[in-house]
Amino acid sequence: MILANGTLVAVTDGEKLRLFRSKGHEPRIDLVELPELGLHAPNTGSGGRHRSSTANPDDSRLREDDFAAAVAEYLNREALTEAFEHVVVVADPRTLGELRKHFQASLKAKLVGEVGKDLAKHSVEAIKNMLAAA
């Protein structure tokens, strides 16, 4: 994958969000990690969303889904404020599916790539290598 200079790379799972900016000149990928955000997933409570216990058998999945919704909300808001021109989202397949449910048109228009891999806890070098190979 070739990233334009300034592309935002969001690497997430159900618990953590890491943001990077591409500072390399095409085709080289050079990622600079941005400061960690204090995202807080909303507490859906018992009446927030009614979910089937067979679809989500434990509370950790509910927390992961809520965190994914918070990440999507942040990215949607940033897309509206023109904080980035292009974005790539890297997330484990389940979280990526949950994120897609919440993407708005303004974010979808800036989305240049999605990668279904869990790399939130990997090194910057591993993320760069994966993006270069994608």
Backbone as a printed PyTorch tensor [residue, N CA C, xyz], in Angstrom:
tensor([[[  0.8460,  -1.1590,   0.0000],
         [  0.0000,   0.0000,   0.0000],
         [  0.9030,   1.2380,   0.0000]],

        [[  0.5560,   2.2000,  -0.8000],
         [  1.2860,   3.4590,  -0.8370],
         [  0.4360,   4.5030,  -0.1170]],

        [[  1.0440,   5.1760,   0.8580],
         [  0.3290,   6.1810,   1.6370],
         [  0.8020,   7.5770,   1.2480]],

        [[ -0.1410,   8.4580,   1.0280],
         [  0.2000,   9.8520,   0.7710],
         [  0.7220,  10.4810,   2.0540]],

        [[  1.5670,  11.4620,   1.9130],
         [  2.0990,  12.1740,   3.0660],
         [  0.9290,  12.8070,   3.8350]],

        [[  0.9050,  12.6230,   5.1500],
         [ -0.1590,  13.1760,   5.9760],
         [ -1.3210,  12.2500,   6.2280]],

        [[ -1.2970,  11.0580,   5.6360],
         [ -2.3790,  10.1030,   5.8450],
         [ -2.4400,   9.7010,   7.3170]],

        [[ -3.6390,   9.6840,   7.8630],
         [ -3.8460,   9.2250,   9.2310],
         [ -3.9940,   7.7080,   9.2070]],

        [[ -3.2790,   7.0340,  10.0850],
         [ -3.3870,   5.5810,  10.2190],
         [ -3.9100,   5.3020,  11.6210]],

        [[ -5.1060,   4.7210,  11.6980],
         [ -5.7320,   4.3840,  12.9810],
         [ -5.6150,   2.8890,  13.1880]],

        [[ -4.9070,   2.4910,  14.2320],
         [ -4.7000,   1.0750,  14.5500],
         [ -5.4240,   0.8250,  15.8670]],

        [[ -6.3860,  -0.0820,  15.8480],
         [ -7.2120,  -0.2800,  17.0350],
         [ -7.6150,  -1.7340,  17.2100]],

        [[ -8.0150,  -2.0210,  18.4270],
         [ -8.6750,  -3.2790,  18.7490],
         [ -9.8250,  -2.8800,  19.6770]],

        [[-10.3590,  -3.7750,  20.4180],
         [-11.4850,  -3.4470,  21.2810],
         [-11.1170,  -2.7080,  22.5470]],

        [[ -9.8140,  -2.4260,  22.7390],
         [ -9.3830,  -1.7890,  23.9790],
         [ -8.4800,  -0.5850,  23.7880]],

        [[ -7.8030,  -0.4910,  22.6560],
         [ -6.7590,   0.5090,  22.4880],
         [ -6.8240,   1.1170,  21.0970]],

        [[ -6.5380,   2.4250,  21.0310],
         [ -6.4380,   3.1340,  19.7560],
         [ -5.0740,   3.7890,  19.6800]],

        [[ -4.3660,   3.5040,  18.5930],
         [ -3.0860,   4.1610,  18.3190],
         [ -3.2270,   4.8930,  16.9910]],

        [[ -2.8300,   6.1650,  16.9830],
         [ -2.9080,   6.9740,  15.7700],
         [ -1.5070,   7.3200,  15.2830]],

        [[ -1.3420,   7.2840,  13.9680],
         [ -0.0720,   7.5980,  13.3300],
         [ -0.3330,   8.5440,  12.1640]],

        [[  0.6670,   9.3420,  11.8290],
         [  0.6600,  10.1590,  10.6140],
         [  1.7650,   9.6390,   9.7170]],

        [[  1.4390,   9.5270,   8.4510],
         [  2.4420,   9.1410,   7.4710],
         [  3.2580,  10.3810,   7.1170]],

        [[  4.5630,  10.3170,   7.3500],
         [  5.4480,  11.4460,   7.0530],
         [  6.4430,  11.1120,   5.9510]],

        [[  6.3690,   9.9030,   5.4340],
         [  7.3010,   9.4860,   4.3890],
         [  6.8540,   9.9740,   3.0310]],

        [[  7.7840,  10.0530,   2.1270],
         [  7.4630,  10.4090,   0.7570],
         [  7.2460,   9.1300,  -0.0250]],

        [[  6.1760,   9.1130,  -0.7840],
         [  5.7780,   7.9150,  -1.5190],
         [  6.9490,   7.3620,  -2.3160]],

        [[  7.1450,   6.0900,  -2.4050],
         [  6.3800,   4.9900,  -1.8240],
         [  6.8410,   4.5750,  -0.4250]],

        [[  7.8050,   5.2760,   0.1480],
         [  8.3130,   4.9140,   1.4760],
         [  7.2810,   5.2500,   2.5510]],

        [[  7.1260,   4.3620,   3.5180],
         [  6.2020,   4.5840,   4.6270],
         [  7.0170,   4.9200,   5.8720]],

        [[  6.7320,   6.0700,   6.4430],
         [  7.3660,   6.4900,   7.6870],
         [  6.2520,   6.9850,   8.5950]],

        [[  5.9960,   6.2650,   9.6670],
         [  4.8900,   6.6020,  10.5670],
         [  5.3980,   7.2940,  11.8230]],

        [[  4.7000,   8.3440,  12.2040],
         [  4.9820,   9.0630,  13.4380],
         [  3.7670,   8.8690,  14.3440]],

        [[  4.0090,   8.3210,  15.5330],
         [  2.8950,   8.0650,  16.4480],
         [  2.4450,   9.3710,  17.1020]],

        [[  1.1370,   9.5690,  17.1180],
         [  0.5340,  10.7500,  17.7270],
         [  0.2540,  10.4700,  19.2030]],

        [[  0.1020,  11.5200,  20.0080],
         [ -0.1890,  11.3110,  21.4310],
         [ -1.4660,  10.4970,  21.6300]],

        [[ -1.4720,   9.7120,  22.6770],
         [ -2.6170,   8.8640,  22.9870],
         [ -3.8310,   9.7100,  23.3660]],

        [[ -4.9700,   9.3010,  22.8520],
         [ -6.2260,   9.9840,  23.1690],
         [ -6.8600,   9.3500,  24.3940]],

        [[ -7.5980,  10.1180,  25.1050],
         [ -8.3360,   9.5820,  26.2520],
         [ -9.7600,   9.2360,  25.8610]],

        [[ -9.9150,   8.3120,  24.9300],
         [-11.2630,   7.9230,  24.5070],
         [-11.9430,   7.1260,  25.6070]],

        [[-13.1780,   7.4560,  25.8460],
         [-13.9670,   6.7100,  26.8190],
         [-15.2140,   6.2010,  26.1200]],

        [[-15.3850,   4.9030,  26.1530],
         [-16.5710,   4.3100,  25.5600],
         [-17.7630,   4.6470,  26.4340]],

        [[-18.8650,   5.0090,  25.8090],
         [-20.0520,   5.3130,  26.6090],
         [-20.5500,   4.0650,  27.3200]],

        [[-21.0850,   4.2490,  28.4960],
         [-21.6670,   3.1290,  29.2250],
         [-23.0820,   2.9500,  28.7260]],

        [[-23.3270,   1.8630,  28.0230],
         [-24.6400,   1.6740,  27.4210],
         [-25.6880,   1.3020,  28.4390]],

        [[-25.2900,   0.7720,  29.5810],
         [-26.2640,   0.4330,  30.6120],
         [-27.2250,  -0.6400,  30.1620]],

        [[-28.1680,  -0.9280,  30.9850],
         [-29.0880,  -2.0200,  30.6680],
         [-30.1010,  -1.6360,  29.6050]],

        [[-30.4010,  -0.3520,  29.4680],
         [-31.4140,   0.0440,  28.4920],
         [-30.8420,   0.6600,  27.2430]],

        [[-29.5350,   0.7680,  27.1410],
         [-28.9050,   1.4380,  26.0100],
         [-29.1170,   0.7210,  24.7040]],

        [[-28.7640,  -0.5090,  24.6790],
         [-28.9480,  -1.3400,  23.4870],
         [-29.3340,  -2.7250,  23.9510]],

        [[-30.3070,  -3.2780,  23.3090],
         [-30.7090,  -4.6380,  23.6560],
         [-30.0240,  -5.5820,  22.6860]],

        [[-29.2080,  -6.4320,  23.2430],
         [-28.4350,  -7.3510,  22.4120],
         [-28.7400,  -8.7770,  22.8280]],

        [[-28.6860,  -9.6380,  21.8610],
         [-28.9180, -11.0460,  22.1180],
         [-27.7490, -11.6320,  22.8950]],

        [[-28.0450, -12.4160,  23.8810],
         [-26.9720, -13.0300,  24.6580],
         [-26.2150, -14.0670,  23.8400]],

        [[-26.8140, -14.6060,  22.8050],
         [-26.0940, -15.5580,  21.9620],
         [-25.1420, -14.8380,  21.0220]],

        [[-25.4690, -13.6190,  20.6280],
         [-24.5800, -12.8570,  19.7520],
         [-23.4150, -12.2600,  20.5370]],

        [[-23.6450, -11.8840,  21.7710],
         [-22.6210, -11.2850,  22.6250],
         [-22.6730, -11.9630,  23.9810]],

        [[-21.9910, -13.0660,  24.1220],
         [-22.1400, -13.8500,  25.3360],
         [-21.5020, -13.2750,  26.5930]],

        [[-20.6430, -12.2530,  26.4730],
         [-20.0150, -11.7370,  27.6840],
         [-19.8990, -10.2130,  27.6470]],

        [[-19.6310,  -9.6520,  28.8230],
         [-19.5310,  -8.2040,  28.9530],
         [-18.3220,  -7.6380,  28.2320]],

        [[-17.2600,  -8.4170,  28.0820],
         [-16.0660,  -7.8920,  27.4140],
         [-16.3640,  -7.5680,  25.9510]],

        [[-17.2010,  -8.3560,  25.3230],
         [-17.5750,  -8.0420,  23.9360],
         [-18.3770,  -6.7550,  23.8630]],

        [[-19.2640,  -6.5490,  24.8280],
         [-20.0280,  -5.3050,  24.8590],
         [-19.0880,  -4.1120,  25.0250]],

        [[-18.1100,  -4.2200,  25.9040],
         [-17.1400,  -3.1370,  26.1020],
         [-16.3310,  -2.8930,  24.8230]],

        [[-15.9320,  -3.9740,  24.1470],
         [-15.1770,  -3.8350,  22.9080],
         [-16.0150,  -3.1490,  21.8290]],

        [[-17.2760,  -3.5260,  21.7240],
         [-18.1710,  -2.8850,  20.7530],
         [-18.3640,  -1.4080,  21.0750]],

        [[-18.5070,  -1.0960,  22.3490],
         [-18.6650,   0.2970,  22.7610],
         [-17.4000,   1.1020,  22.4680]],

        [[-16.2320,   0.4940,  22.6790],
         [-14.9810,   1.1860,  22.3820],
         [-14.8610,   1.4190,  20.8800]],

        [[-15.2220,   0.4370,  20.0800],
         [-15.1770,   0.5950,  18.6200],
         [-16.1000,   1.7310,  18.1790]],

        [[-17.2690,   1.8260,  18.7960],
         [-18.1940,   2.9180,  18.4790],
         [-17.5800,   4.2640,  18.8420]],

        [[-16.8570,   4.3350,  19.9680],
         [-16.1970,   5.5740,  20.3770],
         [-15.0880,   5.9490,  19.3980]],

        [[-14.3420,   4.9620,  18.9170],
         [-13.2890,   5.2150,  17.9240],
         [-13.9170,   5.7460,  16.6370]],

        [[-14.9800,   5.1110,  16.1750],
         [-15.6570,   5.5600,  14.9560],
         [-16.2060,   6.9750,  15.1290]],

        [[-16.7500,   7.2700,  16.3030],
         [-17.2690,   8.6080,  16.5710],
         [-16.1430,   9.6450,  16.4780]],

        [[-14.9980,   9.3290,  17.0540],
         [-13.8390,  10.2290,  16.9870],
         [-13.4160,  10.4390,  15.5320]],

        [[-13.2640,   9.3520,  14.7650],
         [-12.8390,   9.4680,  13.3740],
         [-13.8560,  10.2380,  12.5420]],

        [[-15.1490,  10.0010,  12.7860],
         [-16.2010,  10.7410,  12.0780],
         [-16.0890,  12.2370,  12.3610]],

        [[-15.9000,  12.5890,  13.6150],
         [-15.7990,  13.9950,  14.0170],
         [-14.5700,  14.6460,  13.3690]],

        [[-13.4400,  13.9430,  13.3770],
         [-12.2180,  14.4810,  12.7810],
         [-12.3610,  14.6290,  11.2610]],

        [[-13.0700,  13.7130,  10.6290],
         [-13.2860,  13.8060,   9.1800],
         [-14.1130,  15.0450,   8.8460]],

        [[-15.0860,  15.3590,   9.6710],
         [-15.9200,  16.5450,   9.4390],
         [-15.1430,  17.8430,   9.6200]],

        [[-14.1630,  17.8430,  10.5160],
         [-13.3860,  19.0630,  10.7750],
         [-12.1730,  19.1780,   9.8520]],

        [[-12.0820,  18.2910,   8.8820],
         [-10.9740,  18.3120,   7.9180],
         [ -9.6130,  18.1310,   8.5860]],

        [[ -9.5590,  17.3520,   9.6720],
         [ -8.3010,  17.1020,  10.3840],
         [ -7.3550,  16.2190,   9.5760]],

        [[ -7.8980,  15.4860,   8.6170],
         [ -7.0750,  14.6490,   7.7510],
         [ -7.7390,  14.5460,   6.3870]],

        [[ -6.8980,  14.2620,   5.3880],
         [ -7.3900,  14.1310,   4.0270],
         [ -7.6470,  12.6740,   3.6600]],

        [[ -6.7930,  11.7880,   4.2180],
         [ -6.8920,  10.3520,   3.9460],
         [ -6.7250,   9.6050,   5.2590]],

        [[ -7.3690,   8.4470,   5.3460],
         [ -7.2490,   7.6290,   6.5540],
         [ -7.2150,   6.1490,   6.1710]],

        [[ -6.4070,   5.4040,   6.9180],
         [ -6.3540,   3.9490,   6.8110],
         [ -6.7130,   3.4060,   8.1870]],

        [[ -7.5830,   2.4180,   8.2260],
         [ -7.9980,   1.8060,   9.4870],
         [ -7.4740,   0.3770,   9.5380]],

        [[ -6.7610,   0.0690,  10.6200],
         [ -6.2300,  -1.2740,  10.8510],
         [ -6.8560,  -1.7740,  12.1500]],

        [[ -7.5700,  -2.8880,  12.0750],
         [ -8.2300,  -3.4390,  13.2610],
         [ -8.4470,  -4.9250,  13.0650]],

        [[ -8.5910,  -5.6300,  14.1890],
         [ -8.9090,  -7.0460,  14.0660],
         [-10.2600,  -7.1590,  13.3480]],

        [[-10.5150,  -8.2590,  12.6610],
         [-11.7180,  -8.3650,  11.8250],
         [-13.0310,  -8.0730,  12.5560]],

        [[-13.1740,  -8.5350,  13.7740],
         [-14.4180,  -8.2980,  14.5000],
         [-14.6120,  -6.8130,  14.8160]],

        [[-13.5470,  -6.1520,  15.2760],
         [-13.6210,  -4.7230,  15.5780],
         [-13.8340,  -3.9120,  14.3010]],

        [[-13.1780,  -4.3130,  13.2210],
         [-13.3520,  -3.6240,  11.9450],
         [-14.8120,  -3.6780,  11.4960]],

        [[-15.4360,  -4.8250,  11.6690],
         [-16.8520,  -4.9430,  11.3310],
         [-17.7220,  -4.0140,  12.1650]],

        [[-17.4210,  -3.9040,  13.4400],
         [-18.1760,  -3.0110,  14.3230],
         [-17.9270,  -1.5510,  13.9430]],

        [[-16.6900,  -1.2120,  13.6150],
         [-16.3740,   0.1540,  13.1930],
         [-17.1700,   0.5480,  11.9550]],

        [[-17.2220,  -0.3480,  10.9810],
         [-17.9200,  -0.0530,   9.7230],
         [-19.3800,   0.3260,   9.9470]],

        [[-19.9980,  -0.2450,  10.9600],
         [-21.4060,   0.0730,  11.2570],
         [-21.5910,   1.5370,  11.6080]],

        [[-20.5240,   2.1780,  12.0890],
         [-20.6240,   3.5470,  12.5930],
         [-19.9750,   4.5880,  11.6880]],

        [[-19.3260,   4.1620,  10.6050],
         [-18.6750,   5.1250,   9.7080],
         [-19.7300,   5.9650,   8.9990]],

        [[-19.5300,   7.2820,   9.0000],
         [-20.4120,   8.1990,   8.2870],
         [-19.8420,   8.4800,   6.8970]],

        [[-20.6460,   9.0830,   6.0430],
         [-20.2450,   9.3260,   4.6540],
         [-18.9800,  10.1680,   4.5560]],

        [[-18.8270,  11.1670,   5.4270],
         [-17.6370,  12.0290,   5.3660],
         [-16.3620,  11.2310,   5.6440]],

        [[-16.4480,  10.2610,   6.5340],
         [-15.2910,   9.4140,   6.8280],
         [-15.0620,   8.4120,   5.7030]],

        [[-16.1180,   7.8160,   5.2070],
         [-15.9880,   6.8450,   4.1170],
         [-15.3220,   7.4770,   2.8900]],

        [[-15.5910,   8.7660,   2.6510],
         [-15.0100,   9.4500,   1.5000],
         [-13.4930,   9.6090,   1.6420]],

        [[-12.9870,   9.6110,   2.8660],
         [-11.5590,   9.7980,   3.1090],
         [-10.8310,   8.4810,   3.3770]],

        [[-11.5760,   7.4040,   3.4380],
         [-11.0160,   6.0940,   3.7410],
         [-10.3090,   5.5360,   2.5020]],

        [[ -8.9980,   5.3410,   2.6140],
         [ -8.2310,   4.8270,   1.4760],
         [ -7.8080,   3.3770,   1.6710]],

        [[ -8.0830,   2.8220,   2.8580],
         [ -7.7350,   1.4290,   3.0840],
         [ -8.2180,   0.9300,   4.4280]],

        [[ -8.5180,  -0.3550,   4.4520],
         [ -8.8850,  -1.0630,   5.6810],
         [ -8.0790,  -2.3520,   5.7100]],

        [[ -7.5470,  -2.6780,   6.8780],
         [ -6.7850,  -3.9150,   7.0230],
         [ -7.3270,  -4.6550,   8.2260]],

        [[ -7.7380,  -5.8890,   8.0210],
         [ -8.3060,  -6.7130,   9.0850],
         [ -7.2470,  -7.5260,   9.8080]],

        [[ -6.3890,  -6.8430,  10.5800],
         [ -5.3520,  -7.5150,  11.3850],
         [ -5.2730,  -6.8540,  12.7430]],

        [[ -4.9710,  -7.6540,  13.7470],
         [ -4.8380,  -7.1390,  15.1040],
         [ -3.3890,  -6.7290,  15.3400]],

        [[ -3.1110,  -5.4370,  15.2030],
         [ -1.7430,  -4.9370,  15.3590],
         [ -1.6360,  -3.8400,  16.4160]],

        [[ -2.6680,  -3.6340,  17.2100],
         [ -2.6850,  -2.5390,  18.1830],
         [ -1.5640,  -2.6450,  19.2110]],

        [[ -1.1290,  -3.8520,  19.4980],
         [ -0.0830,  -4.0270,  20.5060],
         [  1.2780,  -4.3340,  19.8830]],

        [[  1.3860,  -4.1750,  18.5640],
         [  2.6370,  -4.4490,  17.8640],
         [  3.4750,  -3.1770,  17.7330]],

        [[  4.7210,  -3.3620,  17.3400],
         [  5.6420,  -2.2340,  17.1860],
         [  5.2840,  -1.4120,  15.9440]],

        [[  5.7850,  -0.1920,  15.9190],
         [  5.5870,   0.6810,  14.7610],
         [  6.1910,   0.0230,  13.5230]],

        [[  7.3270,  -0.6170,  13.6960],
         [  7.9880,  -1.2890,  12.5720],
         [  7.1060,  -2.3920,  11.9840]],

        [[  6.4520,  -3.1680,  12.8390],
         [  5.5520,  -4.2340,  12.3650],
         [  4.3710,  -3.6360,  11.6110]],

        [[  3.8450,  -2.5270,  12.0760],
         [  2.7270,  -1.8670,  11.3970],
         [  3.1780,  -1.3300,  10.0430]],

        [[  4.3510,  -0.7050,   9.9900],
         [  4.8910,  -0.2010,   8.7090],
         [  5.0910,  -1.3360,   7.7170]],

        [[  5.6440,  -2.4570,   8.1820],
         [  5.8710,  -3.6030,   7.2920],
         [  4.5660,  -4.1610,   6.7580]],

        [[  3.5550,  -4.2380,   7.6230],
         [  2.2490,  -4.7510,   7.1860],
         [  1.6380,  -3.8260,   6.1470]],

        [[  1.7240,  -2.5030,   6.3740],
         [  1.1620,  -1.5500,   5.4080],
         [  1.9120,  -1.6050,   4.0720]],

        [[  3.2140,  -1.7740,   4.1240],
         [  4.0110,  -1.8540,   2.9040],
         [  3.6380,  -3.0960,   2.0890]],

        [[  3.2850,  -4.1730,   2.7950],
         [  2.9470,  -5.4330,   2.1110],
         [  1.4990,  -5.4690,   1.6350]],

        [[  0.6560,  -4.6130,   2.1870],
         [ -0.7800,  -4.6320,   1.8330],
         [ -1.0260,  -4.0410,   0.4600]]])
